[in-house]
Amino acid sequence: MIIYPTLEILNGKCVSLTRGRLDEPVIWHVDPVETARSFAAEGAQWMHLTDIDGLRGGDGNNELLEEIIRSVGIPVQLGGGFRTRESVTRWIDKGAGRIVIGTMAAQDPHMVKGLIEQYPDQIVLAVDIYQGQMMTDGWRQVSSFSPETFIQAFENAPLAGVIVTDIDADIEDRDGSLGVISGLASATRHPVIARGTVRSVDDVARLKYVANIAGTLIGRALLSKDVDLSEALAVAQPTPEPTAEFQ
């Protein structure tokens, strides 16, 4: 299972959102570039960046995002406000390893399927769920699609994966959150990346054994030091199966 240490960037600062509320960010007083580099230094294979300004339609973080992508030393999965084919192409050209698309896939699935064919294994589908409904537009609008229908619409496309976010996950119901994500993971052939469920290393251990969950994003728990990245990476490694000794 791949651990994606995660930074969410708002006005050039690292933040966390509570239940997706863009107007109530928790601000972390850390340097985004140095924090990203520390992820790589601790052994992460990938990292995830969310451009919160991009979700709002702004581009004030672009220079910072480019610096992180150029300097971090590991592939970067980038999400946040992709609304056009040109924006996806531009960021792939700038070195983003993967682009995360949610709202645009709900609004223009035919065009996004074309993008996925153009960039196989570089597009990740975002499925954001609040109280059982799929949300779009930076978690502000309820989609007409159910999460299951949305994922199935892209079942035959060469996606890199599907990020499933349970926006309710800040409620202390870890079993409920895991149930939402594992239920969707069982309904698709695409590898699923869980978001919003890890508050301790024990949560990483639980996710590791859920069928078809191939990774998890960890942001707030790393910044608050509730999770040690090196320990999480070690827990996420495959466990060797016992082998019989032959005479």
C-alpha positions in Angstrom: 0.0 0.0 0.0 1.3 3.4 -0.9 1.4 6.2 1.6 0.8 9.7 0.1 2.0 12.3 2.5 -0.3 15.3 1.8 -0.1 19.0 1.8 -3.1 21.3 1.2 -2.0 24.8 0.2 -4.0 28.0 0.8 -2.5 31.4 0.2 0.9 29.9 0.2 0.4 28.2 3.6 -0.1 24.6 4.6 -3.6 24.1 5.9 -6.1 21.4 6.9 -9.8 21.6 6.3 -12.5 20.3 8.7 -15.3 18.5 6.9 -14.2 20.3 3.7 -15.1 23.8 5.0 -13.0 26.1 2.9 -13.8 29.1 5.2 -12.4 27.5 8.4 -8.8 26.2 7.6 -6.4 25.1 10.3 -3.1 26.8 9.4 0.2 24.9 10.0 3.2 27.1 10.5 5.6 25.0 8.4 7.5 25.7 5.2 5.7 23.9 2.4 8.8 23.2 0.3 10.9 22.0 3.2 8.0 19.9 4.5 7.6 18.3 1.1 11.3 17.5 0.9 11.2 15.9 4.3 8.5 13.5 3.0 11.0 12.3 0.4 13.8 12.2 2.8 11.8 9.8 5.1 11.2 7.4 2.2 7.9 8.3 0.6 7.5 7.1 -2.9 4.8 9.7 -3.8 3.3 12.8 -2.3 -0.1 14.5 -2.8 -0.7 18.3 -3.2 -4.1 20.0 -3.1 -4.3 23.6 -4.3 -7.1 25.0 -2.2 -6.9 28.3 -4.1 -7.4 26.3 -7.3 -10.6 24.9 -5.8 -11.8 28.5 -5.5 -10.7 29.4 -9.0 -7.5 31.2 -8.1 -3.9 30.6 -9.3 -1.9 32.3 -6.5 -0.1 29.1 -5.5 1.2 28.3 -9.0 4.8 29.3 -8.4 4.9 27.4 -5.1 3.4 24.3 -6.5 5.9 24.4 -9.4 8.8 24.7 -6.9 7.5 21.7 -4.9 7.1 19.6 -8.1 10.6 20.5 -9.3 12.5 20.1 -6.0 10.8 17.4 -4.0 12.5 14.5 -5.7 9.5 12.1 -5.8 6.4 12.1 -8.1 3.7 14.6 -7.1 -0.1 13.8 -7.4 -1.8 17.2 -7.9 -5.4 18.1 -7.3 -7.4 21.3 -6.9 -9.8 23.0 -9.3 -9.0 21.4 -12.7 -11.7 22.7 -15.0 -10.2 22.5 -18.5 -8.2 20.2 -20.7 -5.6 22.9 -21.0 -5.0 23.1 -17.3 -4.4 19.4 -17.0 -2.0 19.4 -20.0 -0.1 22.4 -18.6 0.5 20.8 -15.2 1.6 17.5 -16.7 4.0 19.4 -18.8 5.3 21.1 -15.7 6.1 17.8 -14.2 3.1 16.7 -12.2 3.1 12.9 -12.0 -0.7 12.6 -11.8 -3.6 15.0 -12.0 -6.7 14.5 -9.8 -10.0 15.3 -11.5 -13.5 15.4 -9.8 -15.8 18.2 -10.8 -14.8 18.2 -14.5 -15.4 14.5 -14.7 -18.9 15.0 -13.4 -19.6 17.9 -15.8 -18.0 16.6 -19.0 -17.3 12.9 -18.6 -16.8 12.4 -22.4 -14.0 15.0 -22.5 -12.3 13.6 -19.4 -12.4 10.1 -20.8 -10.5 11.5 -23.8 -7.9 13.0 -21.4 -7.5 9.7 -19.6 -6.9 8.0 -23.0 -4.3 10.7 -23.8 -2.6 10.4 -20.4 -3.1 6.7 -19.3 -2.2 6.1 -15.7 -1.7 9.8 -15.0 -5.3 10.8 -14.2 -6.9 10.0 -10.9 -10.7 10.2 -10.3 -11.8 12.1 -7.2 -14.9 10.8 -5.5 -15.8 13.1 -2.5 -18.7 11.9 -0.4 -20.7 13.7 2.3 -23.6 11.9 4.0 -23.7 9.4 1.3 -23.9 11.9 -1.6 -21.2 12.8 -4.1 -20.0 16.4 -3.8 -18.4 18.6 -6.5 -17.1 22.2 -6.9 -14.7 22.0 -4.0 -17.2 20.0 -1.9 -19.8 22.8 -2.2 -22.4 21.2 -4.6 -24.3 17.9 -4.5 -23.8 15.9 -7.7 -26.7 14.3 -9.5 -24.6 11.1 -9.7 -24.3 8.5 -6.9 -20.7 7.7 -6.0 -21.2 4.1 -7.4 -22.6 5.3 -10.7 -19.9 7.9 -11.1 -17.1 5.4 -10.6 -18.7 2.8 -12.9 -18.9 5.4 -15.7 -15.1 5.3 -15.8 -14.6 1.6 -15.2 -13.1 0.9 -18.6 -10.8 4.0 -18.7 -7.1 3.6 -18.0 -7.2 5.6 -14.7 -4.2 5.7 -12.3 -6.6 5.2 -9.5 -9.7 6.6 -7.6 -9.4 8.8 -4.5 -12.4 8.3 -2.2 -12.8 11.0 0.4 -15.3 10.6 3.2 -15.9 14.2 4.1 -17.7 13.0 7.2 -14.5 11.4 8.5 -13.8 14.2 11.0 -16.6 12.7 13.0 -15.1 10.1 15.3 -16.7 7.2 13.5 -13.7 5.4 12.0 -15.6 2.2 11.3 -18.3 4.1 9.4 -15.7 6.0 7.3 -13.8 2.9 6.5 -17.1 1.2 5.5 -17.9 3.9 3.0 -14.5 3.6 1.3 -14.2 -0.1 1.4 -17.7 -0.5 -0.1 -16.7 1.6 -3.1 -13.4 -0.2 -3.3 -15.2 -3.5 -3.7 -17.2 -2.1 -6.6 -14.4 -1.1 -9.0 -11.4 -2.7 -10.6 -9.4 0.5 -10.2 -7.0 0.8 -7.3 -8.6 2.9 -4.6 -6.8 5.5 -2.5 -8.4 6.3 0.8 -8.5 9.9 2.1 -9.7 11.1 5.5 -9.5 7.9 7.5 -6.0 8.0 9.0 -5.5 9.5 12.5 -3.0 7.0 13.8 -0.6 4.3 12.5 -3.2 1.7 13.6 -5.5 3.1 10.9 -2.8 2.5 8.3 -2.6 -1.1 9.5 -6.3 -1.6 9.2 -6.4 -0.1 5.7 -3.6 -2.3 4.5 -5.9 -5.4 4.7 -9.0 -3.9 3.0 -9.4 -5.4 -0.5 -8.5 -3.1 -3.4 -7.3 -0.2 -1.2 -3.9 0.5 -2.8 -3.0 3.7 -0.9 -4.0 6.4 1.6 -3.5 10.1 1.8 -2.2 11.4 5.2 -2.1 15.1 5.8 -3.4 16.5 9.1 -2.1 13.5 11.2 1.5 14.1 9.9 1.5 17.8 10.5 0.0 17.4 14.0 2.6 14.6 14.6 -0.1 12.1 15.5 1.4 9.9 12.8 5.2 9.4 12.2 5.7 9.1 8.4 8.6 6.6 8.7 6.5 4.3 10.9 3.5 4.6 8.6 5.6 3.7 5.6 7.0 0.7 7.4 3.5 -0.5 8.4 2.3 -0.1 4.8 4.9 -2.5 3.4 3.7 -5.9 2.2 3.9 -8.6 4.9 5.8 -11.6 3.7 3.6 -14.7 3.6 4.9 -17.8 5.4 6.3 -20.4 3.1 6.4 -24.1 3.7 9.7 -25.9 4.0 10.2 -28.7 1.6 12.2 -31.7 2.5 
